[in-house]
């Protein structure tokens, strides 16, 4: 099957996390024998320069096409209707150029913006579209007008709509009246391919890891305060937070204010292999998010056998239970502090091999790719 995967982007040396979920899925679908091409419309605001127009290259047999004209933030003063019109023209132009070289059986679009644009392409070119929704914006109490407009057009017009968690399925059903199919995110193959030497608890104190963008919604301020409240740092515990974002300065200020500079490290954004190395040298994982659909960071931690403390939001409820971790309410610093202390006490009772194997059985690239493959064939056969 010739699949056009409509992505946010594709990882590069400048941004190793841009479109990393989509790349993992493209590779997994390729492993099943599909011919996968990736297209993306780049509207990010970045300080580094980018080539205007279409760029294309190949990554291990996957052809990638990206188009960039200007940051979408520059279009905000124009109003959402005109903004959507410009997006449509850009996406149609890119697709028209790509399909001159390759014909596709199906478009597989990630996130509402791309699902919307794929539905526009479908109307013009009569190509089936499967959308998969991850977008955390859909968890907001009030949706922006442009999000409502895109959802009202896109969701009813795709051939299948997939979501990454049951909670997101309920949100879309409530807000747009469209039901969907739950298929969770996957863990990339490299996390399962490396032989894992299960480490014993460090005699120098706990090593705690968290991975995610440094944003208010990720709840790292709550984690820092809970860690201070737990006083585990007095026993030599350390936290490493992998990620980057606009909350870095505020978080560093909080760390300094609480005199935790020697106990909490903000190490910046890392690529997948570096993240894996951090996980392998840690005792457990904490995900203190204020809102999430389905965290890949959580299942990557589970894939190496780490127990997880996570807030009760989104897909964490789907994948964390008493066998592999602890769930706590959002923004409850005392509950999070208690969970840190509890994890310290019961860490050695978790069966890390069971956690790893259970994760592989549910979230490996092969398992998730086969679930997607089934949906794709159903759509193609209907057509």
DRENMARLUM-939211 format. One record per residue (C-alpha): x, y negated, z negated; residue in three letters; residue number from 1. Coordinates in nm, 2 decimals. Example, Ala and Ser with C-alpha at 12.3 -4.5 7.8 and 13.67 -1.06 7.14 Angstrom:
2
       X       Y       Z    r    k
    1.23    0.45   -0.78  ala    1
    1.37    0.11   -0.71  ser    2
END
This chain:
383
       X       Y       Z    r    k
    0.00    0.00    0.00  unk    1
    0.13   -0.35    0.08  unk    2
    0.06   -0.56   -0.23  unk    3
    0.11   -0.94   -0.25  unk    4
    0.17   -1.02   -0.62  unk    5
    0.07   -1.38   -0.69  unk    6
    0.30   -1.48   -0.98  unk    7
    0.38   -1.78   -1.20  unk    8
    0.74   -1.74   -1.06  unk    9
    1.03   -1.51   -1.07  unk   10
    1.32   -1.49   -1.33  unk   11
    1.64   -1.67   -1.24  unk   12
    1.96   -1.77   -1.40  unk   13
    1.81   -2.11   -1.48  unk   14
    1.50   -1.96   -1.64  unk   15
    1.52   -1.59   -1.73  unk   16
    1.16   -1.58   -1.87  unk   17
    0.98   -1.74   -1.57  unk   18
    0.75   -1.47   -1.44  unk   19
    0.93   -1.19   -1.63  unk   20
    0.60   -1.01   -1.69  unk   21
    0.52   -1.02   -1.32  unk   22
    0.86   -0.90   -1.22  unk   23
    0.83   -0.60   -1.45  unk   24
    0.50   -0.51   -1.29  unk   25
    0.63   -0.56   -0.94  unk   26
    0.91   -0.32   -1.01  unk   27
    0.68   -0.06   -1.17  unk   28
    0.44   -0.08   -0.87  unk   29
    0.74   -0.04   -0.64  unk   30
    0.84    0.27   -0.83  unk   31
    0.50    0.42   -0.74  unk   32
    0.58    0.37   -0.37  unk   33
    0.41    0.04   -0.30  unk   34
    0.56   -0.23   -0.09  unk   35
    0.55   -0.53   -0.32  unk   36
    0.60   -0.90   -0.22  unk   37
    0.58   -1.18   -0.47  unk   38
    0.46   -1.53   -0.40  unk   39
    0.45   -1.83   -0.64  unk   40
    0.36   -2.20   -0.64  unk   41
    0.60   -2.38   -0.87  unk   42
    0.45   -2.68   -1.04  unk   43
    0.67   -2.70   -1.35  unk   44
    0.83   -3.01   -1.48  unk   45
    1.21   -2.93   -1.51  unk   46
    1.51   -3.16   -1.54  unk   47
    1.72   -2.95   -1.30  unk   48
    1.68   -3.00   -0.92  unk   49
    1.49   -2.76   -0.69  unk   50
    1.47   -2.72   -0.32  unk   51
    1.16   -2.87   -0.17  unk   52
    0.93   -2.65    0.04  unk   53
    0.95   -2.27    0.07  unk   54
    1.24   -2.06   -0.06  unk   55
    1.27   -1.69   -0.01  unk   56
    1.50   -1.41   -0.11  unk   57
    1.50   -1.04   -0.20  unk   58
    1.55   -0.86   -0.53  unk   59
    1.61   -0.48   -0.49  unk   60
    1.36   -0.45   -0.21  unk   61
    1.11   -0.70   -0.35  unk   62
    1.07   -1.01   -0.13  unk   63
    1.01   -1.33   -0.32  unk   64
    0.86   -1.65   -0.18  unk   65
    0.82   -1.97   -0.38  unk   66
    0.70   -2.31   -0.28  unk   67
    0.77   -2.64   -0.46  unk   68
    0.68   -2.99   -0.39  unk   69
    0.64   -3.18   -0.71  unk   70
    0.55   -3.12   -1.08  unk   71
    0.18   -3.07   -1.13  unk   72
    0.19   -3.32   -1.42  unk   73
    0.24   -3.59   -1.16  unk   74
   -0.11   -3.51   -1.02  unk   75
   -0.30   -3.55   -1.35  unk   76
   -0.39   -3.92   -1.29  unk   77
   -0.57   -3.80   -0.97  unk   78
   -0.84   -3.61   -1.16  unk   79
   -0.89   -3.24   -1.16  unk   80
   -1.10   -3.21   -0.85  unk   81
   -0.83   -3.37   -0.63  unk   82
   -0.56   -3.18   -0.82  unk   83
   -0.73   -2.85   -0.74  unk   84
   -0.77   -2.95   -0.37  unk   85
   -0.39   -3.01   -0.35  unk   86
   -0.31   -2.68   -0.51  unk   87
   -0.54   -2.50   -0.27  unk   88
   -0.37   -2.66    0.03  unk   89
   -0.02   -2.57   -0.10  unk   90
   -0.12   -2.20   -0.17  unk   91
   -0.29   -2.16    0.16  unk   92
    0.01   -2.30    0.34  unk   93
    0.25   -2.06    0.16  unk   94
    0.02   -1.76    0.23  unk   95
   -0.01   -1.85    0.59  unk   96
    0.36   -1.86    0.63  unk   97
    0.41   -1.53    0.44  unk   98
    0.14   -1.34    0.63  unk   99
    0.31   -1.42    0.96  unk  100
    0.59   -1.18    0.85  unk  101
    0.39   -0.92    0.65  unk  102
    0.02   -0.81    0.64  unk  103
   -0.12   -0.72    0.30  unk  104
   -0.38   -0.47    0.18  unk  105
   -0.45   -0.66   -0.15  unk  106
   -0.35   -0.97   -0.35  unk  107
   -0.28   -0.90   -0.72  unk  108
   -0.29   -1.24   -0.90  unk  109
   -0.17   -1.32   -1.25  unk  110
   -0.32   -1.60   -1.47  unk  111
   -0.63   -1.81   -1.39  unk  112
   -0.46   -2.07   -1.18  unk  113
   -0.33   -1.80   -0.94  unk  114
   -0.65   -1.60   -0.96  unk  115
   -0.83   -1.91   -0.85  unk  116
   -0.59   -1.98   -0.56  unk  117
   -0.61   -1.61   -0.46  unk  118
   -0.99   -1.63   -0.45  unk  119
   -0.95   -1.93   -0.21  unk  120
   -0.72   -1.72    0.01  unk  121
   -0.97   -1.44    0.00  unk  122
   -1.25   -1.66    0.13  unk  123
   -1.04   -1.77    0.43  unk  124
   -0.86   -1.44    0.51  unk  125
   -1.10   -1.18    0.38  unk  126
   -0.84   -1.00    0.17  unk  127
   -0.93   -0.81   -0.15  unk  128
   -0.81   -0.97   -0.47  unk  129
   -0.75   -0.82   -0.81  unk  130
   -0.69   -1.07   -1.09  unk  131
   -0.52   -1.01   -1.43  unk  132
   -0.57   -1.27   -1.70  unk  133
   -0.31   -1.34   -1.97  unk  134
   -0.36   -1.72   -2.02  unk  135
   -0.36   -1.83   -2.39  unk  136
   -0.54   -2.16   -2.29  unk  137
   -0.86   -1.95   -2.27  unk  138
   -0.85   -1.90   -2.65  unk  139
   -0.89   -2.28   -2.71  unk  140
   -1.21   -2.39   -2.88  unk  141
   -1.29   -2.63   -2.59  unk  142
   -1.17   -2.55   -2.24  unk  143
   -1.04   -2.83   -2.02  unk  144
   -1.27   -2.92   -1.73  unk  145
   -1.03   -2.79   -1.47  unk  146
   -1.01   -2.46   -1.65  unk  147
   -1.39   -2.42   -1.65  unk  148
   -1.40   -2.52   -1.28  unk  149
   -1.14   -2.26   -1.18  unk  150
   -1.29   -1.99   -1.39  unk  151
   -1.64   -2.04   -1.26  unk  152
   -1.51   -2.01   -0.90  unk  153
   -1.24   -1.74   -0.95  unk  154
   -1.38   -1.48   -1.19  unk  155
   -1.70   -1.40   -1.00  unk  156
   -1.52   -1.38   -0.66  unk  157
   -1.24   -1.14   -0.73  unk  158
   -1.29   -0.77   -0.65  unk  159
   -1.17   -0.67   -1.00  unk  160
   -1.08   -0.87   -1.31  unk  161
   -0.84   -0.72   -1.55  unk  162
   -0.75   -0.87   -1.89  unk  163
   -0.47   -0.78   -2.13  unk  164
   -0.67   -0.75   -2.45  unk  165
   -1.02   -0.68   -2.58  unk  166
   -1.04   -1.02   -2.75  unk  167
   -0.97   -1.19   -2.41  unk  168
   -1.24   -0.97   -2.25  unk  169
   -1.49   -1.10   -2.50  unk  170
   -1.38   -1.46   -2.45  unk  171
   -1.43   -1.44   -2.07  unk  172
   -1.76   -1.26   -2.11  unk  173
   -1.89   -1.52   -2.35  unk  174
   -1.77   -1.82   -2.15  unk  175
   -1.81   -1.72   -1.79  unk  176
   -2.05   -1.42   -1.81  unk  177
   -1.80   -1.20   -1.63  unk  178
   -1.70   -0.86   -1.76  unk  179
   -1.35   -0.72   -1.71  unk  180
   -1.13   -0.42   -1.76  unk  181
   -0.87   -0.41   -2.04  unk  182
   -0.52   -0.30   -1.93  unk  183
   -0.25   -0.41   -2.16  unk  184
    0.09   -0.56   -2.08  unk  185
    0.38   -0.32   -2.02  unk  186
    0.73   -0.28   -2.16  unk  187
    1.00   -0.29   -1.90  unk  188
    1.19    0.03   -1.83  unk  189
    1.52   -0.09   -1.97  unk  190
    1.38   -0.09   -2.32  unk  191
    1.31    0.29   -2.29  unk  192
    1.61    0.39   -2.09  unk  193
    1.88    0.29   -2.34  unk  194
    1.94    0.56   -2.61  unk  195
    1.86    0.40   -2.94  unk  196
    2.08    0.47   -3.24  unk  197
    1.83    0.41   -3.52  unk  198
    2.01    0.19   -3.76  unk  199
    1.99    0.21   -4.14  unk  200
    1.90   -0.09   -4.35  unk  201
    2.19   -0.32   -4.38  unk  202
    2.35   -0.33   -4.72  unk  203
    2.41   -0.70   -4.66  unk  204
    2.03   -0.77   -4.66  unk  205
    1.74   -0.75   -4.42  unk  206
    1.77   -0.86   -4.06  unk  207
    1.44   -0.99   -3.94  unk  208
    1.37   -1.08   -3.58  unk  209
    1.11   -1.28   -3.39  unk  210
    1.09   -1.36   -3.02  unk  211
    0.88   -1.63   -2.85  unk  212
    0.87   -1.99   -2.73  unk  213
    0.93   -2.25   -2.99  unk  214
    0.59   -2.40   -2.98  unk  215
    0.34   -2.50   -3.26  unk  216
    0.10   -2.22   -3.14  unk  217
    0.37   -1.95   -3.21  unk  218
    0.35   -2.03   -3.59  unk  219
    0.72   -2.03   -3.66  unk  220
    0.68   -2.31   -3.92  unk  221
    0.44   -2.08   -4.11  unk  222
    0.70   -1.80   -4.09  unk  223
    0.98   -2.03   -4.22  unk  224
    0.76   -2.14   -4.52  unk  225
    0.65   -1.79   -4.59  unk  226
    1.01   -1.67   -4.59  unk  227
    1.11   -1.95   -4.83  unk  228
    0.81   -1.85   -5.06  unk  229
    0.92   -1.48   -5.05  unk  230
    1.27   -1.57   -5.18  unk  231
    1.40   -1.28   -4.98  unk  232
    1.69   -1.51   -4.87  unk  233
    1.82   -1.48   -5.23  unk  234
    1.87   -1.11   -5.16  unk  235
    2.06   -1.17   -4.84  unk  236
    1.77   -1.15   -4.58  unk  237
    1.82   -1.33   -4.26  unk  238
    1.58   -1.43   -3.97  unk  239
    1.68   -1.47   -3.61  unk  240
    1.43   -1.65   -3.38  unk  241
    1.49   -1.60   -3.01  unk  242
    1.33   -1.86   -2.78  unk  243
    1.33   -2.22   -2.68  unk  244
    1.07   -2.50   -2.68  unk  245
    0.97   -2.84   -2.78  unk  246
    0.92   -2.75   -3.14  unk  247
    1.29   -2.68   -3.19  unk  248
    1.38   -3.01   -3.35  unk  249
    1.09   -2.99   -3.60  unk  250
    1.17   -2.63   -3.69  unk  251
    1.53   -2.71   -3.74  unk  252
    1.44   -3.00   -3.96  unk  253
    1.21   -2.77   -4.17  unk  254
    1.49   -2.52   -4.20  unk  255
    1.73   -2.79   -4.32  unk  256
    1.47   -2.93   -4.56  unk  257
    1.43   -2.59   -4.73  unk  258
    1.81   -2.54   -4.73  unk  259
    1.78   -2.22   -4.52  unk  260
    2.04   -2.31   -4.26  unk  261
    2.25   -2.00   -4.35  unk  262
    1.95   -1.78   -4.35  unk  263
    1.75   -1.87   -4.03  unk  264
    1.90   -1.90   -3.69  unk  265
    1.74   -2.05   -3.38  unk  266
    1.95   -1.88   -3.11  unk  267
    1.77   -2.02   -2.80  unk  268
    1.63   -1.84   -2.49  unk  269
    1.79   -1.51   -2.40  unk  270
    1.75   -1.26   -2.11  unk  271
    1.59   -0.92   -2.15  unk  272
    1.92   -0.73   -2.22  unk  273
    2.01   -0.99   -2.49  unk  274
    1.67   -0.96   -2.65  unk  275
    1.71   -0.59   -2.66  unk  276
    2.04   -0.62   -2.83  unk  277
    1.89   -0.85   -3.10  unk  278
    1.61   -0.60   -3.15  unk  279
    1.84   -0.31   -3.19  unk  280
    2.04   -0.49   -3.46  unk  281
    1.73   -0.58   -3.66  unk  282
    1.52   -0.41   -3.93  unk  283
    1.17   -0.54   -3.84  unk  284
    0.99   -0.78   -3.62  unk  285
    0.76   -1.07   -3.72  unk  286
    0.50   -1.24   -3.49  unk  287
    0.34   -1.53   -3.67  unk  288
    0.13   -1.66   -3.38  unk  289
   -0.17   -1.89   -3.41  unk  290
   -0.32   -1.76   -3.09  unk  291
   -0.22   -1.48   -2.85  unk  292
   -0.37   -1.26   -2.59  unk  293
   -0.14   -0.96   -2.58  unk  294
    0.22   -1.02   -2.69  unk  295
    0.49   -0.84   -2.48  unk  296
    0.74   -0.94   -2.76  unk  297
    0.54   -0.72   -3.00  unk  298
    0.54   -0.41   -2.79  unk  299
    0.91   -0.46   -2.69  unk  300
    0.98   -0.45   -3.07  unk  301
    0.77   -0.13   -3.11  unk  302
    0.95    0.02   -2.81  unk  303
    1.28    0.04   -3.01  unk  304
    1.10    0.17   -3.32  unk  305
    1.07   -0.16   -3.52  unk  306
    0.78   -0.20   -3.75  unk  307
    0.60   -0.53   -3.69  unk  308
    0.43   -0.79   -3.90  unk  309
    0.18   -0.98   -3.69  unk  310
   -0.11   -1.22   -3.73  unk  311
   -0.46   -1.11   -3.66  unk  312
   -0.51   -1.26   -3.32  unk  313
   -0.56   -1.13   -2.97  unk  314
   -0.39   -0.81   -2.87  unk  315
   -0.20   -0.76   -3.20  unk  316
   -0.52   -0.60   -3.33  unk  317
   -0.51   -0.36   -3.04  unk  318
   -0.15   -0.24   -3.10  unk  319
   -0.06   -0.28   -3.47  unk  320
   -0.19   -0.04   -3.74  unk  321
   -0.07    0.11   -4.07  unk  322
    0.16    0.34   -3.89  unk  323
    0.37    0.07   -3.73  unk  324
    0.32   -0.25   -3.92  unk  325
    0.11   -0.50   -4.11  unk  326
   -0.15   -0.75   -4.00  unk  327
   -0.21   -1.08   -4.18  unk  328
   -0.45   -1.37   -4.13  unk  329
   -0.34   -1.66   -3.91  unk  330
   -0.18   -1.95   -4.10  unk  331
   -0.19   -1.77   -4.43  unk  332
    0.16   -1.84   -4.57  unk  333
    0.10   -1.65   -4.89  unk  334
   -0.03   -1.34   -4.70  unk  335
    0.27   -1.36   -4.47  unk  336
    0.51   -1.39   -4.76  unk  337
    0.34   -1.09   -4.93  unk  338
    0.38   -0.90   -4.60  unk  339
    0.75   -0.98   -4.59  unk  340
    0.80   -0.85   -4.94  unk  341
    0.59   -0.54   -4.87  unk  342
    0.79   -0.46   -4.56  unk  343
    1.11   -0.50   -4.76  unk  344
    0.98   -0.24   -5.01  unk  345
    0.83    0.01   -4.76  unk  346
    1.06   -0.03   -4.46  unk  347
    1.22    0.31   -4.50  unk  348
    0.88    0.48   -4.50  unk  349
    0.81    0.39   -4.13  unk  350
    0.89    0.66   -3.88  unk  351
    1.08    0.47   -3.62  unk  352
    1.09    0.76   -3.37  unk  353
    0.71    0.79   -3.39  unk  354
    0.67    0.41   -3.34  unk  355
    0.89    0.42   -3.03  unk  356
    0.72    0.73   -2.88  unk  357
    0.37    0.60   -2.95  unk  358
    0.47    0.27   -2.77  unk  359
    0.61    0.46   -2.47  unk  360
    0.29    0.67   -2.44  unk  361
    0.07    0.35   -2.43  unk  362
    0.27    0.07   -2.28  unk  363
    0.55    0.21   -2.06  unk  364
    0.58    0.07   -1.71  unk  365
    0.47    0.41   -1.56  unk  366
    0.16    0.43   -1.78  unk  367
    0.05    0.07   -1.71  unk  368
    0.14    0.09   -1.34  unk  369
   -0.07    0.40   -1.29  unk  370
   -0.37    0.23   -1.45  unk  371
   -0.32   -0.06   -1.21  unk  372
   -0.28    0.18   -0.92  unk  373
   -0.61    0.34   -0.99  unk  374
   -0.79    0.00   -0.98  unk  375
   -0.61   -0.10   -0.66  unk  376
   -0.72    0.22   -0.48  unk  377
   -1.08    0.17   -0.60  unk  378
   -1.08   -0.18   -0.45  unk  379
   -0.92   -0.07   -0.12  unk  380
   -1.16    0.23   -0.08  unk  381
   -1.46    0.00   -0.14  unk  382
   -1.33   -0.22    0.14  unk  383
END
